[in-house]
Amino acid sequence: MKFEKAGDKVQGILIERKPEQGDYKSTVYTVKNGDTLTSFFSNNLLDDKLKGKELGKTEVIVEFLGKKKGKSGREYNDFKVQYRSFEPEFEDESPVDF
């Protein structure tokens, strides 16, 4: 997914973090919402906001707020991140007796 306009958002369980991807060596995150997987590139600001969030145990909403100007006058992409941690009811790899 590419965040293009303010208000673009993705929601789901954070399931993957791949550092140093693409031309700019950015991190790619993947979230799962139902059967849908959505991946997106991050920037330093988004990396800081997602730092320490446990894969498979954190639901996130990442909303693109648009381009902002920093103190130096340089433009950057701004994001709002909401999250909640949870314990999965069961692990996919665990045997289950029915």
ROPA-553495 format. One line per 8 residues: number of its first residue (from 1); for each residue y, z, x of N, C-alpha, C. Coordinates in steps of 0.1 Angstrom, whole numbers, plus 5000, padded with zeros to 4 digits. Atoms other than C-alpha are relative to their C-alpha. Layout:
<lumros>
NUM = Y/Z/X/Y/Z/X/Y/Z/X ~ ...
</lumros>
This chain:
<lumros>
1 = 4988/5000/5008/5000/5000/5000/5012/5000/5009 ~ 4987/5000/4993/5035/4993/5012/5010/5006/4991 ~ 4989/4994/5007/5063/5015/5000/5012/4991/5001 ~ 4989/5010/5000/5090/4990/4990/5013/5005/4993 ~ 4988/4996/5007/5114/5006/4965/4999/5015/4997 ~ 5000/4986/5003/5125/5041/4958/4992/5003/4987 ~ 5008/4997/5012/5101/5057/4933/4986/4996/5002 ~ 5014/5004/4997/5070/5040/4947/4992/5012/5004
9 = 5007/4987/4996/5043/5067/4949/4985/4997/5000 ~ 5015/5000/5000/5006/5073/4956/4996/5014/4998 ~ 5005/4987/5002/4986/5102/4944/4985/5000/5001 ~ 5014/4999/4999/4951/5113/4952/4996/5011/5010 ~ 5006/4991/4990/4928/5133/4975/5001/4994/5014 ~ 4998/5005/4986/4937/5128/5012/4986/5000/5006 ~ 5014/5000/4995/4904/5116/5026/4999/4994/5015 ~ 5001/5006/4987/4912/5098/5059/5014/4999/5007
17 = 4988/5000/4991/4937/5099/5088/4996/4992/5012 ~ 5003/5008/4988/4936/5071/5114/5013/4998/5008 ~ 4988/5001/4992/4961/5075/5142/5001/4987/5008 ~ 4998/5011/4991/4976/5047/5163/4995/4987/4995 ~ 5005/5013/5006/4970/5017/5140/5012/4990/5000 ~ 4990/5011/5002/4989/4984/5139/5009/4998/5012 ~ 4991/5004/4989/5017/4970/5160/5008/5012/5005 ~ 4991/4988/4996/5037/5003/5160/4992/5012/5002
25 = 5009/4988/4997/5007/5026/5166/5003/5011/4990 ~ 4997/4990/5010/5014/5044/5133/4987/5006/4995 ~ 5011/4994/5007/4990/5067/5114/4998/4993/4987 ~ 5004/5005/5013/4972/5052/5084/4993/5011/4993 ~ 5007/4990/5009/4963/5076/5056/4994/4993/4989 ~ 5007/5005/5012/4939/5070/5028/4998/5011/4990 ~ 5002/4990/5010/4939/5088/4995/4990/4993/4989 ~ 5010/5005/5010/4912/5085/4967/5005/5006/4987
33 = 4997/4995/5014/4921/5087/4930/4990/4993/4991 ~ 5011/5006/5008/4890/5082/4909/4992/4991/5009 ~ 5007/5010/4992/4873/5051/4922/5009/4992/5009 ~ 4991/5009/4993/4904/5037/4938/5004/5007/5013 ~ 4995/4996/4987/4912/5040/4975/5013/4993/5003 ~ 4987/5006/4996/4948/5035/4987/5003/5005/5014 ~ 4996/4997/4987/4958/5033/5023/5015/4996/5002 ~ 4985/5003/4997/4994/5034/5037/5003/5004/5014
41 = 4994/4996/4987/5012/5035/5070/5010/5011/4999 ~ 4990/4989/5000/5033/5065/5079/5010/4998/5010 ~ 4991/4999/4989/5063/5072/5100/5000/5014/5005 ~ 5001/4987/4994/5071/5103/5120/5003/5011/4990 ~ 4997/4990/5011/5087/5121/5090/4988/5002/4991 ~ 5012/4998/5009/5057/5115/5068/4988/5006/5008 ~ 5010/4993/4992/5033/5125/5096/5003/5015/5001 ~ 4996/4986/5000/5052/5158/5099/4997/5007/4987
49 = 5002/4994/5014/5049/5164/5061/4985/5001/4997 ~ 5014/5000/5003/5012/5156/5061/4992/5007/5011 ~ 5006/4993/4989/5004/5175/5093/4993/5012/4995 ~ 5007/4988/5003/4977/5201/5089/4993/5000/4986 ~ 5006/5000/5014/4966/5190/5054/4985/4996/5002 ~ 5014/5003/4998/4928/5191/5053/4995/4988/4992 ~ 5006/5012/5006/4909/5159/5046/4990/5005/4990 ~ 5010/4997/5010/4889/5161/5014/5003/5013/4992
57 = 4997/4987/5006/4905/5194/5004/5015/5001/4996 ~ 4986/5000/5003/4941/5184/4997/5003/4988/4991 ~ 4995/5010/5008/4955/5165/4968/5015/4998/5003 ~ 4986/5002/4996/4988/5148/4976/5007/4990/4990 ~ 4992/5010/5007/5016/5129/4958/5011/4996/5011 ~ 4991/5005/4990/5036/5108/4983/5010/4991/4992 ~ 4990/5008/5007/5068/5094/4968/5011/4995/5010 ~ 4990/5007/4992/5091/5069/4986/5014/5003/4994
65 = 4987/4997/5005/5127/5081/4983/5010/4989/5003 ~ 4991/5011/4996/5142/5050/4998/5005/5001/5015 ~ 4994/5000/4986/5161/5043/5031/5011/5010/5000 ~ 4989/4991/4997/5184/5070/5044/5005/4998/5013 ~ 4993/5001/4987/5208/5072/5073/4999/5014/5006 ~ 5000/4987/4993/5202/5099/5099/5013/5003/5006 ~ 4987/4996/4993/5229/5117/5119/5005/4990/5010 ~ 4996/5010/4990/5228/5090/5145/5005/4987/4994
73 = 4996/5012/5007/5235/5064/5118/4988/4990/4999 ~ 5012/5009/5001/5200/5049/5122/4993/5002/4986 ~ 5007/4999/5012/5181/5041/5090/4986/5004/5002 ~ 5014/4996/5000/5147/5056/5082/4995/5001/4986 ~ 5006/4999/5013/5123/5057/5053/4997/5014/4997 ~ 5001/4986/5004/5124/5090/5035/4989/5002/4989 ~ 5011/4998/5010/5095/5105/5015/5000/5015/4995 ~ 5003/4986/5005/5088/5135/4993/4985/5001/4999
81 = 5014/4997/5000/5054/5150/4996/4997/5013/4993 ~ 5005/4988/5007/5038/5174/4971/4985/5001/5003 ~ 5014/4999/4998/5004/5188/4977/4994/5013/4995 ~ 5007/4987/5003/4978/5214/4967/4987/4999/5006 ~ 5013/4999/4994/4948/5225/4985/4990/5006/4990 ~ 5011/4996/5009/4914/5231/4968/4987/5000/5008 ~ 5013/5000/4994/4878/5238/4976/4992/4991/4991 ~ 5008/5009/5008/4855/5210/4965/4989/5008/4994
89 = 5010/4993/5007/4829/5220/4940/4986/4998/5007 ~ 5012/5002/4991/4802/5205/4962/5003/4989/5010 ~ 4998/5010/4990/4799/5184/4993/4991/4988/4997 ~ 5008/5012/5003/4787/5148/4990/4987/5000/5008 ~ 5012/5000/4992/4762/5154/5018/4990/5011/4997 ~ 5008/4989/5003/4747/5185/5004/4989/4997/4989 ~ 5010/5002/5010/4714/5184/4985/5003/5008/4988 ~ 4997/4993/5012/4717/5194/4949/4987/5000/4992
97 = 5012/4999/5009/4688/5207/4927/5005/4999/4985 ~ 4997/5001/5014/4690/5196/4891/4988/5004/4991
</lumros>
